[in-house]
Amino acid sequence: MFRLSAQSTRKAVQRLAVQARYQSTSSAAATSMNAKNVSLAAAGVATVGALAYMSMETVDANMAADGLHAPVYPWDHKKNLATFDHAAIRRGYQVYKEVCAACHSLDRIAWRNLIGVSHTEAEVKAMAEEFEYTDGPNDVGDMFQRPGKPSDYMPQPYANEEQARAGNAGAYPPDLSLMIKARHGGADYVFSLLTGYQDPPAGVEIREGLNFNPYFPGGAIGMARVLYDGLVEYEDGTPATTSQMAKDVTIFLSWAAEPEMDERKKMGMKALTLLAILTGLSVYLKRHKWAGLKTRKILYNPPTPKKH
């Protein structure tokens, strides 16, 4: 009797243990499923929020802090099948040389980069020889001055940063080699900045020595307006209006920031043409050569046994 009672008690305990294990497993599974659903929902909300944030235009309550956003202009050289306007590059270099080079350097561009782009080799040699470059040492160990060569880089207007700041009331004129890539808006920003000088609106105070330009961050810029109608005389007779000079020098600086753009587009067209030919050849081989091999059926007819 006691043995029966012990066995029944043991079975009851085992049954309770199985039920408890099943309930804990079910509870854990439900908890895991709920946690998984919550994680998926959170990830979905985060993804939607990130996409919505990226699609929205950022609006600053104080637009003067970042400057007025430049309008988008239809630059021809930004089109996929268009190249730089090389006549505009030549005119833009003239504007840079006669106006901008007094304060701004272009130290990543050598004279030889202009050959075949805006000037001939003879013209580039003549322009380079107008400047003196320090070279050496010579046979006795001294440095000497020599006329420029096409391999030399364009000269800097100041010997160092301190001299540049001293000549510009403490402001440091930046190098223009990569200015188009260095500023948000690129060519649109540079063109808008050059043509955007105006009198400050009512209630806006501009410190002495600064100039109001809504496209410059803060609205106050140390560089005064430099482009005026008729400031330069173009060799090709193009009217030198303020907007024309700003457009030409912007195109020149766009080329300076990316002088290999025309060659890159040409290489890209060659690559796309080659890929199109290879794609067509692949489709032909797949359709007319490989498809027959891939879909053919091989039947095996075993030989019938000979009757003896």
GIHUNOR-V199551 format. One line per field, one symbol per residue. phi: phi as a letter, one per 30 degrees, with the letter a starting at -180 (. if undefined). A space follows every 10 residues. Layout:
phi = ???
This chain:
phi = .ddddddddd dddddddddd dddddddddd dddddddddd dddddddddd ddddddddcc dcdddciddd dccddddddd cccddddddd ddddddddbd ddbccbdccc eddddicbbd dddddddddd ccbdbkdddc icdbcbddbe dddddcdbda dddddddbhj dcdddcecdd ddcdjhdddd ddddccdadd ddjcccddjc bdbdddejic bddddccbei dccdddided dddddddddd dddddddbdc dddddddddd dddddddddd dddddddccd ddddcdcccc cddddddc
